[in-house]
Amino acid sequence: MKTNDDIFFREAVSRICGSENIEKALQECFFFLKHYIPMNQVILNIFDNTTNMAEAVVRVSDDGILLDSIIIPYTRQVKKDMEAYTSRSKRMWMVRRLGDYEGTRHIAEKSGTADFPGVIMDLDLDGRIIGKLTIIHGKETQFSEEHLRLLEILNTPFAFALSHHLKQREIRRLKDIAADNQMYYQEELNQISGGFVIGADSGLKPVMEMVRRVAHQDSPVLLIGETGVGKEVIAKALHRISPRSDKPFIGVNCGAIPESLMDSELFGHEKGAFTGAAVRKRGRFERADGGSIFLDEVGELKKEAQVRLLRVLQEKEIERVGGTETLPMDIRVIAATHRNLEEMIRDKIFREDLYFRLKVFPIYIPPLRERILDIPALVSHFIQKKSVDMKLGIPPSIAPGQIDKLMEYHWPGNVRELENAVERALILYNGQQLQFDGLEASASAAPSSPQEAPAPASLSLDEAMARHITQALKSAQGKIHGPGGAAELLGINPMTLRHRLKKLGIPFGRAAKKEYAEEA
């Protein structure tokens, strides 16, 4: 008796499209089709034209869903055969023994069906073959024309199901990439900021205490300091230890964006907002939604951009250039400048109301000349980092007296200049020991406190550090913690100082206190 095509089609499609899970859908369809077509296994295959690889993405048998995916290469002949089949009105054919046909031999051998007959149907969608459906029977079975006709009715539903599965798989792949990217950028952020801040327990200790105090608030932060002191590093550290750490950190160099593009870069624009605006564009603020935005050199903002930034801070919303819709923003604003904003206000270059909005929690970052004890650690960090970047292998050692030379220099360019000095030394590295030539000792770098006292020449890094710590102990008459103690003079935690004293073999405690007092 001839099958009612409408009923057959509806029942089959309800199973093919009845689940987001293609394995489950194919299993339901498999048990339904067994009533009409002899089979004990069905396989959905895809073919990748770019790699010439075929993959059995879903296999269902009488025993259930076979989860192991099979990937095999397609030979030139098979690809040629596939291209020849595109001219057929019905892209379906029978194979008496799957192991004899080159297009199914590899999969048949791997799935143990090489001796079985089968039916192969190209799945066509919009004139393009996106995969194949293979019906297999474990006995000598003659598939009839009626069997082929029923399968042909289901070509498009199977093609749609496979297409949907491939799109879902691509979405999952992109999500995985996005998750990996997020992990990568977070790790990169940790590396850029060091995962820690060099000098956090010494020269930058007061700065990091301020950072920790404000990190869990949403108040705007204004970082103030000379060029090259590491304002961006502090901004990233602030973001990293805040509740927004898993959200975007978007940096903006306000001095590097042309005035004509400032509004578009910061706040985005609508399609057709100006000549060349062919598509809608999200601005930096919109990209930072939920996270933090770092406005470096905020003093370079023009008056028009200042007005719009003030609105963001006041109303917590933005409006794209050429748009009428206001978009609510949840953003932590971290601004930085090396300029005197109060002077700029007097000169009517910077808005006073914006200044006070940004200066809710100002943090001053001292220049390198005010924290010279951080120099050895910074030099070590830059040597390690740049040795990897420059593929030098084992990082070179530093020649005697060179650390002292670095600590005597006044560093007008701050940490950035120090980093450049290390890179220059590595470029000139001759396989011996690192030399830092070209630095001019400055009289202005004369020490004003025990922690800034220069060390004599020809000392190793540890020896130079030991000398500075010993000088501080003498000045504190052997006292380590409390007001006037060596830890306070050095700007480090007393526990950290004790650890360094032990490591460097410097005597301390009651027995040494008397000796330091006598020497002072």
C-alpha positions as CSV (number, residue, x, y, z in Angstrom):
1,M,0.0,0.0,0.0
2,K,1.4,3.4,-1.0
3,T,2.4,5.7,1.9
4,N,0.3,8.8,2.5
5,D,3.0,11.4,1.7
6,D,1.5,14.2,3.7
7,I,1.2,12.2,6.9
8,F,4.6,10.7,6.4
9,F,6.2,14.1,5.8
10,R,4.5,15.7,8.9
11,E,5.4,12.8,11.2
12,A,9.0,12.7,10.0
13,V,9.6,16.5,10.1
14,S,8.1,16.6,13.6
15,R,10.9,14.3,14.7
16,I,13.7,15.8,12.6
17,C,12.9,19.3,13.9
18,G,11.6,18.2,17.3
19,S,14.7,18.9,19.3
20,E,17.6,21.4,19.5
21,N,19.8,18.4,20.1
22,I,20.4,16.9,16.6
23,E,21.5,13.5,18.1
24,K,18.2,13.1,19.9
25,A,16.2,14.4,16.8
26,L,18.0,11.9,14.5
27,Q,17.4,9.1,16.9
28,E,13.6,9.8,17.0
29,C,13.5,10.0,13.2
30,F,15.5,6.8,12.9
31,F,13.0,4.7,14.8
32,F,10.2,6.3,12.9
33,L,11.7,5.7,9.5
34,K,12.5,2.0,10.3
35,H,8.7,1.4,9.8
36,Y,9.1,2.5,6.1
37,I,12.7,1.9,5.1
38,P,14.9,-1.0,6.1
39,M,17.9,0.3,8.1
40,N,19.9,-0.4,11.3
41,Q,22.1,2.7,11.2
42,V,21.9,6.3,9.9
43,I,24.7,8.8,9.6
44,L,24.8,12.5,9.0
45,N,28.0,13.7,7.3
46,I,29.4,17.1,6.5
47,F,32.0,18.0,4.0
48,D,34.5,20.8,4.4
49,N,35.6,22.1,1.0
50,T,38.4,24.1,2.5
51,T,40.1,21.1,4.1
52,N,38.7,18.3,1.9
53,M,37.7,16.5,5.1
54,A,34.4,14.6,5.8
55,E,33.0,14.2,9.3
56,A,30.3,11.9,10.5
57,V,28.8,14.3,13.0
58,V,25.9,12.2,14.1
59,R,25.5,8.4,14.0
60,V,22.4,6.5,15.3
61,S,22.0,2.7,15.3
62,D,19.6,0.2,16.9
63,D,21.9,0.4,20.0
64,G,21.4,4.1,20.3
65,I,23.4,7.3,19.6
66,L,27.0,6.7,18.7
67,L,28.8,9.7,20.1
68,D,32.3,9.2,18.6
69,S,32.8,11.5,15.7
70,I,34.6,10.1,12.6
71,I,36.7,12.5,10.5
72,I,38.3,11.2,7.2
73,P,39.9,12.9,4.2
74,Y,38.1,13.0,0.8
75,T,40.3,12.0,-2.2
76,R,40.3,14.0,-5.4
77,Q,38.2,11.3,-7.1
78,V,35.5,11.5,-4.5
79,K,35.4,15.2,-4.8
80,K,35.2,14.9,-8.6
81,D,32.3,12.4,-8.1
82,M,30.6,14.8,-5.8
83,E,30.8,17.6,-8.4
84,A,29.5,15.3,-11.1
85,Y,26.5,14.4,-8.9
86,T,25.5,18.0,-8.7
87,S,24.1,17.8,-12.2
88,R,21.7,15.0,-11.2
89,S,18.1,15.8,-10.6
90,K,18.1,13.4,-7.6
91,R,21.3,13.4,-5.6
92,M,20.8,9.9,-4.3
93,W,22.3,6.5,-5.1
94,M,22.5,3.0,-3.7
95,V,25.7,1.2,-2.8
96,R,25.6,-2.6,-2.6
97,R,28.7,-2.7,-0.4
98,L,29.8,0.5,1.4
99,G,33.4,-0.7,1.5
100,D,33.6,-0.8,-2.3
101,Y,32.7,2.9,-2.8
102,E,35.6,5.3,-2.3
103,G,33.3,8.0,-0.8
104,T,32.2,5.7,2.0
105,R,35.0,3.3,2.4
106,H,36.9,5.1,5.2
107,I,33.8,5.8,7.3
108,A,32.4,2.3,6.7
109,E,35.7,0.7,7.8
110,K,35.8,2.8,10.9
111,S,32.2,2.1,11.8
112,G,32.3,-1.6,11.0
113,T,29.8,-1.4,8.1
114,A,32.1,-2.0,5.1
115,D,30.2,-5.2,4.1
116,F,26.7,-3.6,4.3
117,P,24.6,-2.1,1.6
118,G,23.5,1.6,1.9
119,V,21.8,4.6,0.4
120,I,23.6,7.9,0.2
121,M,21.7,11.2,-0.3
122,D,23.3,14.6,-0.8
123,L,21.6,17.2,1.4
124,D,20.9,20.2,-0.8
125,L,20.1,23.7,0.6
126,D,19.7,26.6,-1.8
127,G,21.5,24.7,-4.6
128,R,24.5,23.9,-2.3
129,I,25.4,20.5,-0.9
130,I,26.0,20.9,2.8
131,G,26.3,17.3,3.8
132,K,25.1,13.7,3.2
133,L,22.7,11.3,4.8
134,T,23.7,7.7,4.7
135,I,21.2,4.8,5.4
136,I,22.8,1.5,6.2
137,H,21.3,-2.0,6.6
138,G,23.2,-4.9,8.1
139,K,21.7,-7.5,5.7
140,E,21.6,-8.1,2.0
141,T,18.7,-5.8,1.4
142,Q,17.5,-4.4,-1.9
143,F,16.4,-0.9,-1.4
144,S,13.5,-0.1,-3.6
145,E,12.6,3.0,-5.6
146,E,9.8,3.6,-3.0
147,H,12.5,3.8,-0.3
148,L,14.5,6.3,-2.3
149,R,11.3,8.4,-3.0
150,L,10.5,8.6,0.7
151,L,14.0,9.7,1.5
152,E,13.9,12.3,-1.2
153,I,10.8,13.9,0.4
154,L,12.9,14.5,3.5
155,N,15.9,16.0,1.8
156,T,15.1,19.6,2.7
157,P,14.1,18.9,6.3
158,F,17.3,17.0,6.9
159,A,19.3,19.7,5.2
160,F,17.7,22.4,7.4
161,A,18.4,20.3,10.5
162,L,22.0,19.8,9.6
163,S,22.4,23.5,8.7
164,H,20.9,24.5,12.1
165,H,23.3,22.1,13.8
166,L,26.3,23.6,12.0
167,K,25.3,27.1,12.9
168,Q,24.8,26.2,16.6
169,R,28.2,24.5,16.5
170,E,29.8,27.7,15.0
171,I,28.1,29.8,17.7
172,R,29.5,27.5,20.4
173,R,32.9,27.8,18.7
174,L,32.8,31.6,18.7
175,K,31.6,31.6,22.3
176,D,34.6,29.4,23.2
177,I,36.9,31.8,21.3
178,A,35.3,34.8,23.1
179,A,35.8,33.0,26.5
180,D,39.4,32.2,25.6
181,N,39.9,35.8,24.4
182,Q,38.5,37.1,27.7
183,M,40.9,34.8,29.6
184,Y,43.7,35.8,27.4
185,Y,43.1,39.6,27.7
186,Q,42.7,39.2,31.5
187,E,46.0,37.3,31.7
188,E,47.5,40.0,29.4
189,L,46.1,42.7,31.7
190,N,47.6,40.9,34.7
191,Q,50.9,40.7,32.9
192,I,50.9,44.3,31.8
193,S,50.2,45.4,35.3
194,G,52.4,42.5,36.4
195,G,49.6,40.7,38.2
196,F,51.1,43.0,40.8
197,V,52.6,46.5,40.8
198,I,56.4,46.7,41.2
199,G,57.1,48.9,44.2
200,A,53.6,48.2,45.8
201,D,55.3,47.4,49.1
202,S,57.9,50.2,48.9
203,G,57.9,53.3,46.8
204,L,54.3,52.9,45.6
205,K,52.9,51.6,48.9
206,P,50.9,54.8,49.7
207,V,49.5,54.7,46.1
208,M,48.4,51.1,46.3
209,E,46.8,51.7,49.7
210,M,44.7,54.5,48.1
211,V,43.9,52.1,45.2
212,R,42.7,49.4,47.5
213,R,40.5,51.9,49.4
214,V,38.7,53.1,46.3
215,A,38.7,49.8,44.3
216,H,35.3,48.6,45.5
217,Q,33.6,51.9,45.0
218,D,32.3,53.3,41.7
219,S,33.7,56.8,42.4
220,P,35.7,58.5,39.6
221,V,39.5,58.4,40.2
222,L,42.0,61.0,39.0
223,L,45.6,59.8,38.7
224,I,48.0,62.7,38.8
225,G,51.7,62.4,38.0
226,E,54.5,63.1,35.6
227,T,54.7,61.5,32.2
228,G,56.0,58.0,32.4
229,V,55.3,57.3,36.0
230,G,53.0,54.4,35.2
231,K,49.5,55.9,35.5
232,E,48.1,53.2,33.1
233,V,49.6,50.4,35.2
234,I,47.9,51.8,38.3
235,A,44.6,52.2,36.4
236,K,44.8,48.6,35.3
237,A,45.6,47.4,38.8
238,L,42.6,49.4,40.1
239,H,40.4,47.7,37.6
240,R,41.9,44.3,38.3
241,I,41.1,44.3,42.0
242,S,37.7,45.9,41.6
243,P,34.3,44.0,41.3
244,R,34.4,45.0,37.6
245,S,37.5,42.9,36.9
246,D,35.7,40.5,34.7
247,K,34.3,43.3,32.5
248,P,36.0,45.4,29.9
249,F,38.9,47.8,30.6
250,I,39.0,50.3,27.7
251,G,41.9,52.7,27.5
252,V,41.6,56.0,25.6
253,N,44.6,58.3,24.9
254,C,42.7,61.6,24.7
255,G,45.8,63.3,23.2
256,A,46.1,60.9,20.3
257,I,42.6,61.2,18.9
258,P,42.0,64.0,16.2
259,E,39.6,66.7,17.4
260,S,37.3,66.0,14.5
261,L,36.9,62.3,15.5
262,M,36.9,62.8,19.3
263,D,33.1,62.6,19.8
264,S,32.7,59.7,17.4
265,E,35.6,57.7,19.1
266,L,34.3,58.3,22.6
267,F,30.5,58.2,22.1
268,G,30.0,56.4,18.7
269,H,27.9,57.5,15.8
270,E,24.8,56.6,13.9
271,K,24.8,55.5,10.2
272,G,24.8,58.6,8.0
273,A,25.7,61.0,10.9
274,F,28.5,62.5,8.8
275,T,30.3,61.8,5.5
276,G,31.9,58.4,5.7
277,A,29.7,57.1,8.5
278,A,28.5,54.1,6.4
279,V,27.5,52.0,9.5
280,R,26.6,52.5,13.1
281,K,29.7,52.5,15.3
282,R,29.9,51.9,19.1
283,G,32.2,54.3,20.9
284,R,34.7,53.6,23.6
285,F,32.2,54.4,26.4
286,E,29.7,52.0,25.0
287,R,32.3,49.2,24.7
288,A,33.3,49.8,28.3
289,D,29.7,49.4,29.6
290,G,29.8,47.4,32.9
291,G,33.6,47.9,33.2
292,S,36.1,50.7,33.4
293,I,37.2,53.3,31.0
294,F,40.7,54.9,31.4
295,L,40.9,58.4,30.0
296,D,44.7,59.0,29.7
297,E,45.8,62.7,29.2
298,V,42.2,63.9,30.0
299,G,43.6,67.4,30.0
300,E,43.8,67.2,26.2
301,L,40.1,66.9,25.7
302,K,38.5,69.8,23.8
303,K,35.7,71.8,25.4
304,E,32.9,70.1,23.4
305,A,34.1,66.6,24.5
306,Q,34.5,67.9,28.1
307,V,30.8,68.9,28.0
308,R,29.7,65.4,26.9
309,L,32.0,63.7,29.4
310,L,30.5,65.8,32.1
311,R,27.1,64.6,31.1
312,V,28.2,60.9,31.2
313,L,29.5,61.5,34.8
314,Q,26.3,63.3,35.8
315,E,23.6,61.5,34.0
316,K,25.2,58.1,33.5
317,E,24.2,58.0,29.9
318,I,25.5,58.8,26.4
319,E,24.1,59.8,23.0
320,R,25.8,58.7,19.8
321,V,26.7,61.4,17.3
322,G,23.8,61.9,14.9
323,G,21.5,59.9,17.2
324,T,18.5,60.9,19.4
325,E,18.4,57.8,21.7
326,T,20.1,58.1,25.1
327,L,21.9,54.9,26.2
328,P,22.3,54.3,29.9
329,M,25.9,53.5,30.9
330,D,27.4,51.7,33.9
331,I,31.0,52.7,33.8
332,R,33.8,53.4,36.3
333,V,35.8,56.4,35.0
334,I,39.5,56.5,35.7
335,A,41.2,59.7,34.4
336,A,44.9,60.6,34.3
337,T,46.9,63.7,33.6
338,H,50.4,65.1,33.9
339,R,49.1,68.6,33.4
340,N,48.1,71.2,36.0
341,L,44.3,71.2,35.6
342,E,43.8,74.0,38.1
343,E,46.0,76.2,36.0
344,M,44.1,75.2,32.9
345,I,40.9,76.1,34.7
346,R,42.3,79.6,35.4
347,D,43.2,79.8,31.7
348,K,39.6,78.7,30.8
349,I,41.0,75.7,28.9
350,F,39.5,73.1,31.2
351,R,36.0,73.1,32.7
352,E,35.9,73.6,36.5
353,D,32.8,71.5,37.0
354,L,34.3,68.6,35.1
355,Y,37.5,68.9,37.1
356,F,35.6,68.5,40.4
357,R,33.6,65.6,39.0
358,L,36.8,63.8,38.1
359,K,38.7,64.7,41.2
360,V,36.4,62.8,43.6
361,F,39.3,60.6,44.6
362,P,42.7,61.9,43.4
363,I,45.8,59.7,43.6
364,Y,49.3,61.2,43.2
365,I,51.9,58.9,41.7
366,P,55.4,59.9,42.7
367,P,58.1,60.2,40.1
368,L,60.9,57.6,39.9
369,R,63.4,59.9,41.5
370,E,61.3,59.9,44.7
371,R,61.3,56.1,44.9
372,I,64.8,55.0,43.8
373,L,64.6,51.8,45.9
374,D,62.2,50.5,43.3
375,I,64.8,50.8,40.6
376,P,66.5,47.4,41.1
377,A,63.2,45.5,41.0
378,L,62.1,47.5,38.0
379,V,65.4,46.8,36.2
380,S,65.1,43.1,36.9
381,H,61.5,43.0,35.7
382,F,62.4,44.8,32.4
383,I,65.4,42.6,31.8
384,Q,63.3,39.5,32.2
385,K,60.5,40.8,30.0
386,K,62.6,42.2,27.2
387,S,64.9,39.3,27.1
388,V,61.9,37.1,26.2
389,D,60.6,39.7,23.7
390,M,64.1,39.9,22.1
391,K,64.6,36.1,22.2
392,L,67.9,36.5,24.1
393,G,67.5,33.2,26.0
394,I,68.9,33.5,29.5
395,P,68.6,37.1,30.8
396,P,72.1,38.7,31.1
397,S,73.5,39.7,34.4
398,I,74.3,43.3,35.3
399,A,77.9,44.6,35.5
400,P,79.1,45.8,38.9
401,G,78.3,49.4,39.7
402,Q,75.6,49.7,37.0
403,I,72.7,49.6,39.4
404,D,74.4,52.3,41.4
405,K,74.6,54.4,38.3
406,L,70.9,53.9,37.6
407,M,70.0,54.9,41.1
408,E,72.1,58.1,40.9
409,Y,70.4,59.3,37.8
410,H,67.5,61.7,38.1
411,W,65.2,60.0,35.5
412,P,63.2,62.9,34.0
413,G,61.3,60.4,31.8
414,N,60.5,58.2,34.9
415,V,59.7,54.5,34.5
416,R,59.3,54.8,30.8
417,E,62.8,56.2,30.4
418,L,64.2,53.4,32.6
419,E,62.4,50.8,30.5
420,N,63.9,52.3,27.3
421,A,67.4,52.4,29.0
422,V,67.1,48.6,29.7
423,E,66.0,47.9,26.1
424,R,68.9,50.0,24.8
425,A,71.4,48.1,27.0
426,L,70.0,44.8,25.8
427,I,70.4,45.9,22.1
428,L,74.0,46.8,22.8
429,Y,74.6,43.6,24.9
430,N,77.8,41.9,23.8
431,G,77.5,38.6,25.6
432,Q,79.4,39.9,28.7
433,Q,77.4,41.9,31.3
434,L,74.9,44.6,30.9
435,Q,76.2,48.2,30.8
436,F,74.0,51.3,31.1
437,D,76.0,53.9,29.2
438,G,74.8,57.3,28.1
439,L,73.2,58.2,31.5
440,E,74.4,61.5,32.9
441,A,74.6,61.7,36.7
442,S,72.7,64.8,37.9
443,A,73.4,67.0,40.8
444,S,69.7,67.4,41.3
445,A,69.6,63.7,42.2
446,A,71.5,64.3,45.4
447,P,69.8,62.4,48.2
448,S,67.5,64.2,50.5
449,S,66.7,61.2,52.7
450,P,68.4,58.0,53.8
451,Q,66.5,56.0,51.2
452,E,67.8,58.2,48.4
453,A,71.5,58.0,49.4
454,P,73.7,56.8,46.5
455,A,75.7,53.6,47.0
456,P,79.4,53.4,46.2
457,A,80.5,52.0,42.9
458,S,81.0,48.3,42.1
459,L,78.2,46.9,44.2
460,S,75.9,44.1,43.1
461,L,72.1,44.6,43.1
462,D,71.7,42.9,46.5
463,E,74.7,44.7,47.9
464,A,73.3,48.1,46.8
465,M,69.9,47.3,48.4
466,A,71.6,46.1,51.6
467,R,73.5,49.3,51.8
468,H,70.4,51.4,51.5
469,I,68.5,49.3,54.1
470,T,71.5,49.5,56.5
471,Q,71.6,53.3,56.1
472,A,67.9,53.4,57.0
473,L,68.5,51.2,60.1
474,K,71.3,53.5,61.2
475,S,69.0,56.5,60.8
476,A,66.3,54.8,62.7
477,Q,68.9,53.6,65.4
478,G,67.9,50.0,64.7
479,K,64.2,50.5,65.1
480,I,62.2,48.6,62.4
481,H,58.5,49.4,62.9
482,G,56.5,52.3,64.2
483,P,57.0,56.1,63.7
484,G,60.5,56.9,62.6
485,G,61.3,53.3,62.1
486,A,63.4,51.9,59.1
487,A,60.2,50.5,57.5
488,E,58.6,53.9,57.6
489,L,61.7,55.6,56.2
490,L,61.9,53.0,53.4
491,G,58.2,53.1,52.7
492,I,57.7,49.3,53.1
493,N,55.8,47.0,55.4
494,P,57.8,46.0,58.5
495,M,57.2,42.3,57.8
496,T,58.6,42.8,54.3
497,L,61.6,44.6,55.7
498,R,62.3,41.8,58.2
499,H,62.1,39.2,55.3
500,R,64.6,41.3,53.3
501,L,66.9,41.7,56.3
502,K,67.0,37.9,56.7
503,K,67.5,37.3,53.0
504,L,70.4,39.9,52.8
505,G,72.0,38.7,56.0
506,I,71.6,42.1,57.7
507,P,71.6,41.9,61.5
508,F,68.6,43.3,63.4
509,G,66.8,43.0,66.7
510,R,67.9,44.0,70.2
511,A,71.5,42.9,69.7
512,A,71.9,45.0,66.6
513,K,69.9,48.0,67.8
514,K,72.6,49.2,70.2
515,E,75.2,49.0,67.4
516,Y,73.1,51.0,65.0
517,A,72.4,53.6,67.7
518,E,76.2,54.0,68.3
519,E,77.0,54.3,64.6
520,A,74.2,56.9,64.2
